[in-house]
Each structure stands twice: as structure tokens, then as C-alpha cells.
């Protein structure tokens, strides 16, 4: 075992037993009751915090000339503005989970407005994201970041792992890693919204804007199809407003002040979701081995640093708690995280690797999984062959 090279998790996720996973009752018994209750005033205060920060950044942007010579500055501005604007995404995300306020009308309108401004279909994503939470790291029912499977059955599992491994070997580690970073960070979010990219076969080719054929309707049962149209209306109004601004002010101010930062917001979103649920040491589970709590405890907390945690309301450093109980608001999740780290240290996953190192690891190593029949797990094959000696 001394020669095995793991990620910063050091193989922990592969050694967790079902008995190490607490029940929901055990989880709630160690978390103070107040942590489960959103406080409207506190939530609004964090929304105000993000708003003030963003207004300062926008004021900086308005002082930059819209000239070709300033393009490098506008790129830096996009990185800054998109990074600060990600805080709004997190707040809208909490609204979708019921973690913003007990006033459901206020909560829904806040989330709907913010997500629409970010061109996110609020109710559509609320629905698909709830499915993702229910089946985190389930090899067949998972809704996002479901891996390709080697020697899969082709019915429920996403086969094609052999071809992907061969392709990665032919391309080489560095080129393959760069390709995956580009595909995920630049194209990943729109591809997910438009086609359900990285989702499980169970949900087909879904579209978050069109709940009818030719796309799959599996994600949008009963009243959810109507909610997709309501989501479209919000996004459509924003696009219409942007078109008016382009006619009035030209394309370049809109590209600099809105489009560039929005692309960075989308990159942050993919970084978080990818790193929350993917690691060369973290398996996916078969139906026989899966439970909601076990899937939730396969989420991974990571060190994003104090500044990013403040700007993004701790979404990356308290995500395990969020997956177990998404109604816990972020300002209570920090305390809850400290508690579960102490009480359930065998099950709680924290990878100390720097974010850039972690991204490079999963881009290069997390290619396809293969079933370990003895454990009911699906383990990343590139990492598995190099590091582990189980029979698969």
C-alpha cells in the first residue's frame, strides 16, 4: 500500500463502509436545531453583501474604455466580475432548495429573478438539481457527472469507457487533460442545459428550455413542464433586455460588462459541481449499494480559501452538509461542517489538494469507471489500474 499514489483523499472514499455512514436521524441529532432554519433577514443581508460588492466591481468596469487596446484589461475585468457575481448564483441556488427564507413567495421571486438575470432557467434547474441530490454518485440514476462505464451492459449504464480510455492514451495525458478542461469549463454548462450532457441514460437527452419532444420528457413530469415555460419567460425577458441594450449602446459594452463575466460565472459553476462529485479516489455506486446518505457523503469539500468562500458563501467548503440537508443555509453550514467532520470523520470527505491541482487530476485521471463486483462500486479505471490491485 505504501507505493499507492492517491489524491489528497488518500483512498479514504474507497474504504468507507456502509456502517460508517450515519443515518439522517443520527446526522440531525448532532446538528443544532437552529442550523436547519433559514433566517430571512440574514439571507437578505448576504444578498446585500453580494450586491454591494458587485456594484463596486461594475463601477470599476464602467471606468474602462471600450477600445481594442483595452481587451486584456476587459479579460481581467471579466474574471473579477464573474468571480464576484458567482455569489448571486449561490444565493439563487439556495432559494431553489428552500434555504433562503420561510417566506416562499419572497424566496421563489428572489431565486427566479437572480437566475433569470444569469440566463439560468430557475424552475427547470430546480427540478433537475433535486434529482441530482437524490441520486448523487448513483451509476445509473445519477443526473449529472455520470461517468462512462467499461464493460457496461449498454442498457442503464453509459458504456463507451474503453473507447474513451483508448482515446486518452492516444492523445496523451497533457493534451487529454487540457481538452477536458476546455470542454467542461467552456462548453459544459450550456451543453448540460441544452442536452443533459453528463447525465445518466435514464433521463435521455433532456433540454432545460424545451420539455417536449424531440427531447426527453422524463425530468419534467406533471406540472414541471409548465414550470419550464415559466423559466423560459424569465430568461427570454433578460435576453430581450440585452438586445435592446446592444441596439442602444453597441455590442462591445455588453460583451465587456455582461457576456464576459457571465462566462466566468459559468466556469465557476462547473468547477464547483465537477470537484464536488468527482475525484480519482471517489467511486460511483451500484443500485444494491446505494442509499441517499451514502451518496450524499460521497460529496467532497475542498479548500477554496477565505476570499472565495466569502464571495461564494462557502459553497465549496461545506458541500457535504448541503447534500445531506440542502435546506441548511450557507451561514449555518460552516458550523454543521465542523460538527460532522468531528462526529463522522470516517465518512466525511475533505480533499486538501489545491484547486488547480485537483482540477488537473480529475481532468487527466477521471476518464471511465469499471465495476468492482465484490464491493458494488464503480472505480475510475485509469486511477484504478495504476494504483489499486482489486479484481474487477
Secondary structure as the mmCIF struct_conf table of DSSP 4:
data_model
#
loop_
_struct_conf.conf_type_id
_struct_conf.id
_struct_conf.beg_label_comp_id
_struct_conf.beg_label_asym_id
_struct_conf.beg_label_seq_id
_struct_conf.end_label_comp_id
_struct_conf.end_label_asym_id
_struct_conf.end_label_seq_id
TURN_TY1_P TURN_TY1_P1 UNK A 2 UNK A 3
TURN_TY1_P TURN_TY1_P2 UNK A 8 UNK A 11
HELX_RH_AL_P HELX_RH_AL_P1 UNK A 12 UNK A 15
HELX_RH_3T_P HELX_RH_3T_P1 UNK A 18 UNK A 20
BEND BEND1 UNK A 21 UNK A 21
HELX_LH_PP_P HELX_LH_PP_P1 UNK A 22 UNK A 23
HELX_RH_AL_P HELX_RH_AL_P2 UNK A 24 UNK A 30
BEND BEND2 UNK A 31 UNK A 31
HELX_RH_3T_P HELX_RH_3T_P2 UNK A 33 UNK A 36
BEND BEND3 UNK A 37 UNK A 37
HELX_RH_AL_P HELX_RH_AL_P3 UNK A 40 UNK A 62
TURN_TY1_P TURN_TY1_P3 UNK A 63 UNK A 63
BEND BEND4 UNK A 64 UNK A 64
BEND BEND5 UNK A 67 UNK A 67
HELX_RH_3T_P HELX_RH_3T_P3 UNK A 68 UNK A 70
HELX_RH_AL_P HELX_RH_AL_P4 UNK A 71 UNK A 97
TURN_TY1_P TURN_TY1_P4 UNK A 98 UNK A 98
BEND BEND6 UNK A 100 UNK A 100
BEND BEND7 UNK A 102 UNK A 102
HELX_RH_AL_P HELX_RH_AL_P5 UNK A 104 UNK A 117
TURN_TY1_P TURN_TY1_P5 UNK A 118 UNK A 119
HELX_RH_AL_P HELX_RH_AL_P6 UNK A 122 UNK A 134
TURN_TY1_P TURN_TY1_P6 UNK A 135 UNK A 137
STRN STRN1 UNK A 138 UNK A 138
TURN_TY1_P TURN_TY1_P7 UNK A 139 UNK A 141
BEND BEND8 UNK A 144 UNK A 145
HELX_LH_PP_P HELX_LH_PP_P2 UNK A 146 UNK A 148
STRN STRN2 UNK A 149 UNK A 150
TURN_TY1_P TURN_TY1_P8 UNK A 151 UNK A 151
BEND BEND9 UNK A 154 UNK A 157
STRN STRN3 UNK A 159 UNK A 159
HELX_RH_AL_P HELX_RH_AL_P7 UNK A 161 UNK A 171
HELX_RH_AL_P HELX_RH_AL_P8 UNK A 173 UNK A 182
HELX_RH_PI_P HELX_RH_PI_P1 UNK A 183 UNK A 187
HELX_RH_AL_P HELX_RH_AL_P9 UNK A 188 UNK A 195
TURN_TY1_P TURN_TY1_P9 UNK A 197 UNK A 198
HELX_RH_3T_P HELX_RH_3T_P4 UNK A 201 UNK A 203
BEND BEND10 UNK A 205 UNK A 205
TURN_TY1_P TURN_TY1_P10 UNK A 208 UNK A 209
BEND BEND11 UNK A 212 UNK A 212
TURN_TY1_P TURN_TY1_P11 UNK A 213 UNK A 214
BEND BEND12 UNK A 215 UNK A 215
TURN_TY1_P TURN_TY1_P12 UNK A 218 UNK A 219
TURN_TY1_P TURN_TY1_P13 UNK A 222 UNK A 223
HELX_RH_AL_P HELX_RH_AL_P10 UNK A 224 UNK A 249
HELX_RH_AL_P HELX_RH_AL_P11 UNK A 251 UNK A 254
HELX_RH_PI_P HELX_RH_PI_P2 UNK A 255 UNK A 259
HELX_RH_AL_P HELX_RH_AL_P12 UNK A 260 UNK A 277
TURN_TY1_P TURN_TY1_P14 UNK A 280 UNK A 281
STRN STRN4 UNK A 284 UNK A 285
TURN_TY1_P TURN_TY1_P15 UNK A 287 UNK A 289
HELX_RH_AL_P HELX_RH_AL_P13 UNK A 292 UNK A 296
TURN_TY1_P TURN_TY1_P16 UNK A 297 UNK A 298
STRN STRN5 UNK A 301 UNK A 302
HELX_RH_AL_P HELX_RH_AL_P14 UNK A 306 UNK A 311
TURN_TY1_P TURN_TY1_P17 UNK A 312 UNK A 317
BEND BEND13 UNK A 318 UNK A 318
HELX_RH_AL_P HELX_RH_AL_P15 UNK A 319 UNK A 324
TURN_TY1_P TURN_TY1_P18 UNK A 326 UNK A 327
BEND BEND14 UNK A 328 UNK A 328
HELX_RH_AL_P HELX_RH_AL_P16 UNK A 330 UNK A 343
TURN_TY1_P TURN_TY1_P19 UNK A 344 UNK A 347
STRN STRN6 UNK A 350 UNK A 351
BEND BEND15 UNK A 353 UNK A 353
HELX_RH_AL_P HELX_RH_AL_P17 UNK A 355 UNK A 365
BEND BEND16 UNK A 367 UNK A 367
STRN STRN7 UNK A 369 UNK A 372
TURN_TY1_P TURN_TY1_P20 UNK A 373 UNK A 376
STRN STRN8 UNK A 377 UNK A 380
HELX_RH_AL_P HELX_RH_AL_P18 UNK A 381 UNK A 387
#
